[in-house]
């Protein structure tokens, strides 16, 4: 590790492999592969231009540009045994493993996706899905005596008894649990901690569940069709909530690129995306094929089908898809690992396996001008801007390369918006197309039309995403001349005029004209009206491998002491890994103790953290739900309120509330703290200290009717300490005369607990206040995350009900974007997220008004954020 020091930057280091200090109470036993790395290792992946760390199982990318990767070409491989209906493939422990439903072996393995070996299944069942987790391969079947089998190595398999003899279609692993779903049977979900002992669970509906995955702290399953409830989610794999998704025949669902993506074999919408597994958006596929499998591979979604003309489609955003031709086998499933996509099929054809290498890195394999690079671009020559390699798209803008030729129509675009109300830009440099384009897309092209009108030609290249890159630009005039000189080698350029990103070089016509070049004749560059249309060929440059201000090499990691932010060089730019905090403190951080610029890996919360001089800032985290928290440090001012009826609320005999909170040290006049109340305290959660010096707070919860008659009265003395995170969940029902309060999953030893019986109504519906004590100066001074309130009752003595809000490992549970996960419907009040959205009620009870301001509580301050791999 090479480091340099600068006056305003601390510890500029090139990182090959950097082991950071690990903090926390949990020990992770697993390591990462590709490359090999121990838990907490920090590396720079030059091929993908990504800083990443090992969370004990996976390499987790820092925030930054998308992976610098492109799709390769498919290679077809024969199955080791003919006529095996291969249904599923996965990767684990350095091995690809596929299972099938016919043939002698019904299992095959490969260390590289190319060379495959037949293995003997535990029984000759129709094995439909395989997953890897916790050092074990688990496969499930739709028939047979024992419909589960497990293997520690993918080679030797043992039959296991399923919880029920259902048609088990899908299996996944997450949060320490294998979860399988079925399209038949009474209980269509089963779970197992080890793949051996299984327990039946109730699905959200009796749909034909066919696929399941786990990501971001949530299990997500979709139905194979004929469904009213076509999706369901669960935080623990045990309690499931039905969700609405298009009624298509969903065959595969995965998570990647910040969203869930699913594909279906039928329906008008054969693609669906969701940010959280709850709210789904349906999309038409480019071809109505029988789409069976989908995978996410370094910035690309890839799907395969068993029918249709083009049985392969791909997308970089999950929304816009392109179909392409592959060998016409019945492709059923695919996986991605070790830089390679592996697909398997069911047809009795010579090749039932195909692989594709994902190509990461700029250019490559194209030493000569006109060569096609491994990423699908063309080496066009040297850019005069820095004398670095310049690459062009295979076709002119508007056209598509189909594998053998350019198809479609060339775009003929205006330099400006097409109007003659010209605006001078001053962008006349003939070498710097990249900076020209960046400047033009931010400028107004029309001096009369309101708003900012686009520079169409520059915007077309700036917005282009192709070959895995999003840094295309419109070449400057002398860069365009490089294309003209090399036009024959580059190919697919016509003898017509092309736009540059340079404004007219003639001062007289600078506002009116842009510079273009004629490609049929060398050295014919001319000034022409910006409102005329010409062709475009977009280009990009090879990264220099250097960053400026300060000078640093690709992969260098820097703490900027001026902006108080960790940043890394991606070969062209410094990428900030957190928020800028200029002028912030510089004294250091606590819990754990650290100096400004220190980096640690928190094993409790799967998060890389750095000290910004005052607080630990979270950079990147592993799998698991993160419950963002906000702080109210000015209890006398900041609060939220509804000054009228809570929408949809009725006075009634029951309510439930759940919240994460932490009391901050109080001033002498703040011994009474109220977190939530309505209508002068008729429903109330508060805390009381005998004096400012009292280290423990009493906690009380009340429920009164509109005449101030008590129906719920709960009190616990000396229980809540300052600077400690707690989870509290409480539920009461006067019809049952029942009430429970659990703090950190332990029921309180109440000093007082009185709950009326007979169904007396409590005043739920009017004048709600949060962080505020009605009629008092004091509110609540502390930190809060995920506050949930509704007029329902949950028996909290039933552990499954407590798991709706707090995981068994003591961490927050994802309650859904609208708080509907615990009960299947929106609560009256749900506050969540960071300070920008926290005060917006995501529940159905209407909007609150925020008085004062909230601040974020950064990661690493002690609250739970989700589970880490073990």
Secondary structure by P-SEA (a helix, b strand, c coil): cbbbbccccccccccccccccccccccccccccccccccbbbbbcccccbbbbbccccccccccccccbbbbbbbbbbccccccccccccccccbbbbbbccccccbbbbccccbbbbbbcccccccccccccccbbbbbbccccccbbbbccccbbbbbbcccccccccccccccbbbbbbccccccbbbbccccbbbbbbcccccccccccccccbbbbbbcccccccbbbbccccbbbbbbccccccccccccccbbbbbbccccccbbbbccccbbbbbbcccccccccccccccbbbbbbccccccccccccccbbbbbbccccccccccccccbbbbbbcccccccbbbbbbccccccccccccccccccccccccccccccbbbbccccccccccccccccccccccccccccccccccccccccaaaaaaaaaaccccccccccccaaaaaaaaacccccccbbbbbcaaaaaaaaaacccccccccbbbbcccccccccccccbbbbbbcccccbbbbbbccbbbbbbbbccccccccccccccccbbbbcccccbbbbbccccccccccccccccccccccccccccbbbbcccccbbbbbcccbbbbccccbbbbbbbbbcccccccbbbbccccccccccccccccbbbbbccccccccccccccccccccccbbbbccccccbbbbbbbcccccccccbbbbbcccccccbbbbbbbbbbccccccccccccccccccbbbbbcccccccccccccccccccccccccccccbbbbcccccccccaaaaaaccccccccccccccccccccccccbbbbcccccccccccccbbbbbcccccccccccccccccccc
